[in-house]
Amino acid sequence: MKFLEDRIRQEGQVRPGNILKVDCFLNHQLDVALLDEIGRAFYEKYKDRGITRILTIESSGIAIACMTARYFGVPVVFAKKAKSKNLDGDVYTSVVHSFTYGRDYDITLAKKFLGPQDTVLLVDDFLAVGKAMNGMLDICGQAGARVAGIGIAIEKGFQPGGAALRKAGYDLTSLAIVDAMGDDGSITFREED
């Protein structure tokens, strides 16, 4: 979507290692008006799918999930990256590899918050190689929940995550797809079909 591409062009920073820094509006400091537009865009795309839960992973996806859930009128559930002492009862668990941090970690979600009666929209801030999304899909599979769609704010189209999810048959909506990032700080976006 043009509104997000424009914001990335204005304030995004390309860093070595294919890192796109958008911390001034998306995943450290939050621009609530922009997040509201993102939530509305996901709602417009998936509003007729019978969504009962919005699912993400802590922490950067939570703000996007909340703004999206506001339009759907459904709860947000998020997979935790660390097992906390206040996580009680049975949990779903999956292993995720973090591209940003270069390590594996377990994600967990209490079983009481997701089950076979749920139709889920998965959302996150970034999609690169797809490991976090695969972990959430694994949790949905364990729960027997139906995945109605995947909403991503920024997809790195030059990495394999998006293509693999589309090939697997998931309805993936990425609001901005970055096709290339140059050493000079330039960003090229995929043209809409």
Secondary structure as UniProt FT lines:
FT   HELIX           2..11
FT   STRAND          13..15
FT   TURN            16..18
FT   STRAND          19..21
FT   TURN            23..26
FT   HELIX           32..46
FT   TURN            47..48
FT   STRAND          53..57
FT   TURN            58..59
FT   HELIX           60..72
FT   STRAND          76..80
FT   TURN            85..86
FT   STRAND          91..98
FT   TURN            99..102
FT   STRAND          103..110
FT   HELIX           111..113
FT   TURN            116..117
FT   STRAND          119..127
FT   HELIX           131..143
FT   STRAND          146..156
FT   TURN            157..158
FT   HELIX           161..167
FT   TURN            168..169
FT   STRAND          172..181
FT   TURN            183..184
FT   STRAND          187..189
//
